[in-house]
């Protein structure tokens, strides 16, 4: 029996069949309903800053692109092909509106999922420490992540924000007052008070004792002189030196250079170190929120007990007078 050798003929390449302009226009007009259909399907996943009209326009452009790239010879229904292209166009438009990196958005979703799971397990709102343990990070790292997520939040000024006394609808732009001097003054006061608290905590021991005793504890120069074992005139000199250091250190945080004087290199270096320590003692968020970390202190200096600063106390007003 002789073997029969068969040779498969090469398959003929399928040549795409282009649609005519009238055919493409007919596909677009007959499938415009897909734009709103896909848009409503994924509407719940839209970020709050995404404008619905802009996304609808992107979806329509996706439909037009689908019609131009459609090849009927592949046997794929146009509706199925168009849905994929429309969804992709919407997602591309949403990503272009989001300035936050995708890694941050992924971390934000993990944070929300962890908090939701802990809420179900504990039947209460979880603490930051519990959430941090679930995510395998420290509390400080969790606070940093939360701050990054909040800073990446974008709100539209046209977003609804309740109604006024007459029942008229309001948007965020109607209720946000960015020209209220009281708000700006409050933020500036918090920042200044935080800088001042950090600066006082970073003063050398004797200077800090004079400032705390005189301005916060309300003690007289005679009492301070007796405690420090110096004369009252020396206490006055220490107070003037401490005030000069505080003024220079705080003004430097606002970009005001220190006055050049006939100081030694060692004194200038100590001044620069003092200025740098004030700037790194607390973060901007901690200063504005009124939550300051304990300032770093030299190991050789023993801490001095101080009275907590309060916006409403008389002692706070005395400390503000230092600046």
BELJO-V825345 format. One record per residue. N is the residue number from 1. RES is the residue in one small letter. SS is DSSP state (hx for helix, st for strand, lp for the rest). PHI is phi as a letter, one per 20 degrees, with the letter a starting at -180 (none if undefined). D_LAST is the distance of its C-alpha to the last C-alpha in whole Angstrom. Layout:
BEGIN
n=N res=RES ss=SS phi=PHI d_last=D_LAST
n=N res=RES ss=SS phi=PHI d_last=D_LAST
END
This chain:
BEGIN
n=1 res=x ss=lp phi=none d_last=111
n=2 res=x ss=lp phi=e d_last=109
n=3 res=x ss=lp phi=f d_last=105
n=4 res=x ss=lp phi=d d_last=103
n=5 res=x ss=lp phi=e d_last=100
n=6 res=x ss=lp phi=d d_last=98
n=7 res=x ss=lp phi=c d_last=96
n=8 res=x ss=lp phi=f d_last=93
n=9 res=x ss=lp phi=f d_last=92
n=10 res=x ss=lp phi=f d_last=89
n=11 res=x ss=lp phi=f d_last=87
n=12 res=x ss=lp phi=f d_last=87
n=13 res=x ss=lp phi=f d_last=83
n=14 res=x ss=lp phi=f d_last=82
n=15 res=x ss=lp phi=e d_last=81
n=16 res=x ss=lp phi=g d_last=78
n=17 res=x ss=lp phi=e d_last=80
n=18 res=x ss=lp phi=f d_last=77
n=19 res=x ss=lp phi=e d_last=77
n=20 res=x ss=lp phi=f d_last=78
n=21 res=x ss=hx phi=f d_last=75
n=22 res=x ss=hx phi=f d_last=77
n=23 res=x ss=hx phi=f d_last=77
n=24 res=x ss=hx phi=f d_last=73
n=25 res=x ss=hx phi=f d_last=72
n=26 res=x ss=hx phi=f d_last=75
n=27 res=x ss=hx phi=f d_last=73
n=28 res=x ss=hx phi=f d_last=69
n=29 res=x ss=hx phi=f d_last=70
n=30 res=x ss=hx phi=f d_last=72
n=31 res=x ss=lp phi=d d_last=69
n=32 res=x ss=lp phi=f d_last=66
n=33 res=x ss=hx phi=f d_last=66
n=34 res=x ss=hx phi=f d_last=65
n=35 res=x ss=hx phi=f d_last=62
n=36 res=x ss=hx phi=f d_last=61
n=37 res=x ss=hx phi=f d_last=62
n=38 res=x ss=hx phi=f d_last=60
n=39 res=x ss=hx phi=f d_last=57
n=40 res=x ss=hx phi=f d_last=57
n=41 res=x ss=hx phi=f d_last=58
n=42 res=x ss=lp phi=d d_last=55
n=43 res=x ss=hx phi=f d_last=53
n=44 res=x ss=hx phi=f d_last=51
n=45 res=x ss=hx phi=e d_last=50
n=46 res=x ss=lp phi=f d_last=48
n=47 res=x ss=lp phi=f d_last=44
n=48 res=x ss=lp phi=f d_last=43
n=49 res=x ss=lp phi=e d_last=42
n=50 res=x ss=lp phi=e d_last=45
n=51 res=x ss=lp phi=e d_last=47
n=52 res=x ss=hx phi=f d_last=50
n=53 res=x ss=hx phi=f d_last=52
n=54 res=x ss=hx phi=f d_last=51
n=55 res=x ss=hx phi=f d_last=52
n=56 res=x ss=hx phi=f d_last=55
n=57 res=x ss=hx phi=f d_last=56
n=58 res=x ss=hx phi=f d_last=55
n=59 res=x ss=hx phi=f d_last=58
n=60 res=x ss=hx phi=f d_last=60
n=61 res=x ss=hx phi=f d_last=60
n=62 res=x ss=hx phi=f d_last=61
n=63 res=x ss=hx phi=f d_last=64
n=64 res=x ss=hx phi=f d_last=65
n=65 res=x ss=hx phi=f d_last=64
n=66 res=x ss=hx phi=f d_last=66
n=67 res=x ss=hx phi=f d_last=69
n=68 res=x ss=hx phi=f d_last=69
n=69 res=x ss=hx phi=e d_last=69
n=70 res=x ss=lp phi=f d_last=72
n=71 res=x ss=lp phi=c d_last=75
n=72 res=x ss=hx phi=f d_last=77
n=73 res=x ss=hx phi=f d_last=80
n=74 res=x ss=hx phi=f d_last=77
n=75 res=x ss=lp phi=m d_last=78
n=76 res=x ss=lp phi=e d_last=75
n=77 res=x ss=lp phi=f d_last=74
n=78 res=x ss=hx phi=f d_last=72
n=79 res=x ss=hx phi=f d_last=70
n=80 res=x ss=hx phi=f d_last=69
n=81 res=x ss=hx phi=f d_last=68
n=82 res=x ss=hx phi=f d_last=66
n=83 res=x ss=hx phi=f d_last=64
n=84 res=x ss=hx phi=f d_last=63
n=85 res=x ss=hx phi=f d_last=62
n=86 res=x ss=hx phi=f d_last=60
n=87 res=x ss=hx phi=f d_last=58
n=88 res=x ss=hx phi=f d_last=57
n=89 res=x ss=hx phi=f d_last=56
n=90 res=x ss=hx phi=f d_last=54
n=91 res=x ss=hx phi=f d_last=52
n=92 res=x ss=hx phi=f d_last=52
n=93 res=x ss=hx phi=f d_last=50
n=94 res=x ss=hx phi=f d_last=48
n=95 res=x ss=hx phi=f d_last=47
n=96 res=x ss=hx phi=f d_last=46
n=97 res=x ss=hx phi=e d_last=44
n=98 res=x ss=lp phi=e d_last=42
n=99 res=x ss=lp phi=e d_last=39
n=100 res=x ss=lp phi=f d_last=39
n=101 res=x ss=lp phi=f d_last=41
n=102 res=x ss=hx phi=f d_last=44
n=103 res=x ss=hx phi=f d_last=43
n=104 res=x ss=hx phi=f d_last=40
n=105 res=x ss=hx phi=f d_last=42
n=106 res=x ss=hx phi=f d_last=44
n=107 res=x ss=hx phi=f d_last=42
n=108 res=x ss=hx phi=f d_last=40
n=109 res=x ss=hx phi=f d_last=44
n=110 res=x ss=hx phi=f d_last=44
n=111 res=x ss=hx phi=f d_last=41
n=112 res=x ss=hx phi=f d_last=43
n=113 res=x ss=hx phi=f d_last=46
n=114 res=x ss=hx phi=f d_last=45
n=115 res=x ss=hx phi=f d_last=43
n=116 res=x ss=hx phi=f d_last=46
n=117 res=x ss=hx phi=f d_last=48
n=118 res=x ss=hx phi=f d_last=46
n=119 res=x ss=hx phi=f d_last=46
n=120 res=x ss=hx phi=f d_last=50
n=121 res=x ss=hx phi=f d_last=50
n=122 res=x ss=hx phi=e d_last=48
n=123 res=x ss=lp phi=l d_last=48
n=124 res=x ss=lp phi=a d_last=45
n=125 res=x ss=lp phi=f d_last=41
n=126 res=x ss=lp phi=f d_last=41
n=127 res=x ss=lp phi=e d_last=38
n=128 res=x ss=hx phi=f d_last=36
n=129 res=x ss=hx phi=f d_last=37
n=130 res=x ss=hx phi=f d_last=41
n=131 res=x ss=hx phi=f d_last=40
n=132 res=x ss=hx phi=f d_last=39
n=133 res=x ss=hx phi=f d_last=42
n=134 res=x ss=hx phi=f d_last=44
n=135 res=x ss=hx phi=e d_last=43
n=136 res=x ss=lp phi=m d_last=43
n=137 res=x ss=lp phi=c d_last=39
n=138 res=x ss=lp phi=e d_last=36
n=139 res=x ss=hx phi=f d_last=34
n=140 res=x ss=hx phi=f d_last=31
n=141 res=x ss=hx phi=f d_last=33
n=142 res=x ss=hx phi=f d_last=34
n=143 res=x ss=hx phi=f d_last=31
n=144 res=x ss=hx phi=f d_last=30
n=145 res=x ss=hx phi=f d_last=34
n=146 res=x ss=hx phi=f d_last=33
n=147 res=x ss=hx phi=f d_last=30
n=148 res=x ss=hx phi=f d_last=32
n=149 res=x ss=hx phi=f d_last=35
n=150 res=x ss=hx phi=f d_last=32
n=151 res=x ss=hx phi=f d_last=31
n=152 res=x ss=lp phi=e d_last=34
n=153 res=x ss=lp phi=f d_last=35
n=154 res=x ss=lp phi=d d_last=36
n=155 res=x ss=lp phi=d d_last=37
n=156 res=x ss=lp phi=e d_last=39
n=157 res=x ss=lp phi=f d_last=38
n=158 res=x ss=lp phi=e d_last=41
n=159 res=x ss=lp phi=f d_last=42
n=160 res=x ss=st phi=f d_last=43
n=161 res=x ss=st phi=b d_last=40
n=162 res=x ss=st phi=n d_last=42
n=163 res=x ss=st phi=b d_last=43
n=164 res=x ss=lp phi=e d_last=42
n=165 res=x ss=lp phi=f d_last=43
n=166 res=x ss=lp phi=e d_last=46
n=167 res=x ss=lp phi=n d_last=47
n=168 res=x ss=lp phi=f d_last=46
n=169 res=x ss=st phi=f d_last=45
n=170 res=x ss=st phi=d d_last=42
n=171 res=x ss=st phi=d d_last=40
n=172 res=x ss=hx phi=f d_last=37
n=173 res=x ss=hx phi=f d_last=36
n=174 res=x ss=hx phi=f d_last=37
n=175 res=x ss=hx phi=d d_last=34
n=176 res=x ss=lp phi=e d_last=31
n=177 res=x ss=lp phi=d d_last=29
n=178 res=x ss=lp phi=e d_last=27
n=179 res=x ss=lp phi=d d_last=26
n=180 res=x ss=lp phi=f d_last=24
n=181 res=x ss=hx phi=f d_last=21
n=182 res=x ss=hx phi=f d_last=20
n=183 res=x ss=hx phi=f d_last=20
n=184 res=x ss=hx phi=f d_last=18
n=185 res=x ss=hx phi=f d_last=15
n=186 res=x ss=hx phi=f d_last=16
n=187 res=x ss=hx phi=f d_last=16
n=188 res=x ss=hx phi=f d_last=13
n=189 res=x ss=hx phi=f d_last=11
n=190 res=x ss=hx phi=f d_last=13
n=191 res=x ss=hx phi=f d_last=12
n=192 res=x ss=hx phi=f d_last=8
n=193 res=x ss=hx phi=f d_last=9
n=194 res=x ss=hx phi=f d_last=12
n=195 res=x ss=hx phi=g d_last=10
n=196 res=x ss=hx phi=f d_last=7
n=197 res=x ss=hx phi=f d_last=11
n=198 res=x ss=hx phi=f d_last=13
n=199 res=x ss=hx phi=f d_last=10
n=200 res=x ss=hx phi=f d_last=11
n=201 res=x ss=hx phi=f d_last=14
n=202 res=x ss=lp phi=e d_last=15
n=203 res=x ss=lp phi=f d_last=14
n=204 res=x ss=lp phi=g d_last=18
n=205 res=x ss=hx phi=g d_last=19
n=206 res=x ss=hx phi=f d_last=19
n=207 res=x ss=hx phi=f d_last=15
n=208 res=x ss=hx phi=f d_last=15
n=209 res=x ss=hx phi=f d_last=17
n=210 res=x ss=hx phi=f d_last=15
n=211 res=x ss=hx phi=f d_last=12
n=212 res=x ss=hx phi=f d_last=14
n=213 res=x ss=hx phi=f d_last=16
n=214 res=x ss=hx phi=e d_last=14
n=215 res=x ss=hx phi=e d_last=12
n=216 res=x ss=hx phi=e d_last=14
n=217 res=x ss=lp phi=e d_last=17
n=218 res=x ss=lp phi=m d_last=17
n=219 res=x ss=lp phi=e d_last=19
n=220 res=x ss=lp phi=e d_last=20
n=221 res=x ss=hx phi=f d_last=20
n=222 res=x ss=hx phi=f d_last=24
n=223 res=x ss=hx phi=f d_last=24
n=224 res=x ss=hx phi=f d_last=21
n=225 res=x ss=hx phi=f d_last=23
n=226 res=x ss=hx phi=f d_last=26
n=227 res=x ss=hx phi=f d_last=25
n=228 res=x ss=hx phi=e d_last=24
n=229 res=x ss=lp phi=m d_last=27
n=230 res=x ss=lp phi=c d_last=26
n=231 res=x ss=lp phi=e d_last=25
n=232 res=x ss=hx phi=f d_last=23
n=233 res=x ss=hx phi=f d_last=22
n=234 res=x ss=hx phi=f d_last=21
n=235 res=x ss=hx phi=f d_last=19
n=236 res=x ss=hx phi=f d_last=17
n=237 res=x ss=hx phi=f d_last=17
n=238 res=x ss=hx phi=f d_last=16
n=239 res=x ss=hx phi=f d_last=13
n=240 res=x ss=hx phi=f d_last=12
n=241 res=x ss=hx phi=f d_last=13
n=242 res=x ss=hx phi=f d_last=11
n=243 res=x ss=hx phi=f d_last=8
n=244 res=x ss=hx phi=f d_last=10
n=245 res=x ss=hx phi=f d_last=10
n=246 res=x ss=hx phi=f d_last=7
n=247 res=x ss=hx phi=f d_last=6
n=248 res=x ss=hx phi=f d_last=10
n=249 res=x ss=hx phi=f d_last=10
n=250 res=x ss=hx phi=f d_last=8
n=251 res=x ss=hx phi=f d_last=9
n=252 res=x ss=hx phi=f d_last=12
n=253 res=x ss=hx phi=f d_last=13
n=254 res=x ss=lp phi=d d_last=13
n=255 res=x ss=lp phi=n d_last=15
n=256 res=x ss=lp phi=e d_last=14
n=257 res=x ss=lp phi=f d_last=16
n=258 res=x ss=lp phi=f d_last=15
n=259 res=x ss=lp phi=f d_last=16
n=260 res=x ss=lp phi=f d_last=20
n=261 res=x ss=lp phi=c d_last=21
n=262 res=x ss=lp phi=e d_last=23
n=263 res=x ss=lp phi=e d_last=22
n=264 res=x ss=lp phi=f d_last=25
n=265 res=x ss=hx phi=f d_last=26
n=266 res=x ss=hx phi=f d_last=25
n=267 res=x ss=hx phi=f d_last=21
n=268 res=x ss=hx phi=f d_last=21
n=269 res=x ss=hx phi=f d_last=22
n=270 res=x ss=hx phi=f d_last=20
n=271 res=x ss=hx phi=f d_last=17
n=272 res=x ss=hx phi=f d_last=18
n=273 res=x ss=hx phi=f d_last=19
n=274 res=x ss=hx phi=f d_last=16
n=275 res=x ss=hx phi=f d_last=15
n=276 res=x ss=hx phi=f d_last=18
n=277 res=x ss=hx phi=f d_last=17
n=278 res=x ss=hx phi=f d_last=14
n=279 res=x ss=hx phi=f d_last=16
n=280 res=x ss=hx phi=d d_last=19
n=281 res=x ss=hx phi=f d_last=18
n=282 res=x ss=lp phi=b d_last=18
n=283 res=x ss=lp phi=e d_last=20
n=284 res=x ss=hx phi=f d_last=19
n=285 res=x ss=hx phi=f d_last=21
n=286 res=x ss=hx phi=f d_last=20
n=287 res=x ss=hx phi=f d_last=16
n=288 res=x ss=hx phi=f d_last=17
n=289 res=x ss=hx phi=e d_last=20
n=290 res=x ss=lp phi=m d_last=18
n=291 res=x ss=lp phi=d d_last=20
n=292 res=x ss=lp phi=d d_last=18
n=293 res=x ss=lp phi=f d_last=21
n=294 res=x ss=lp phi=f d_last=20
n=295 res=x ss=lp phi=f d_last=18
n=296 res=x ss=lp phi=f d_last=21
n=297 res=x ss=lp phi=c d_last=21
n=298 res=x ss=lp phi=f d_last=23
n=299 res=x ss=lp phi=f d_last=27
n=300 res=x ss=lp phi=f d_last=27
n=301 res=x ss=lp phi=e d_last=24
n=302 res=x ss=lp phi=e d_last=24
n=303 res=x ss=lp phi=f d_last=22
n=304 res=x ss=lp phi=d d_last=21
n=305 res=x ss=lp phi=f d_last=21
n=306 res=x ss=lp phi=c d_last=18
n=307 res=x ss=lp phi=e d_last=18
n=308 res=x ss=lp phi=g d_last=17
n=309 res=x ss=lp phi=f d_last=14
n=310 res=x ss=lp phi=b d_last=16
n=311 res=x ss=lp phi=f d_last=15
n=312 res=x ss=lp phi=d d_last=17
n=313 res=x ss=lp phi=e d_last=17
n=314 res=x ss=hx phi=f d_last=15
n=315 res=x ss=hx phi=f d_last=14
n=316 res=x ss=hx phi=f d_last=12
n=317 res=x ss=hx phi=f d_last=11
n=318 res=x ss=hx phi=f d_last=10
n=319 res=x ss=hx phi=f d_last=8
n=320 res=x ss=hx phi=f d_last=6
n=321 res=x ss=hx phi=f d_last=5
n=322 res=x ss=hx phi=f d_last=4
n=323 res=x ss=lp phi=f d_last=0
END
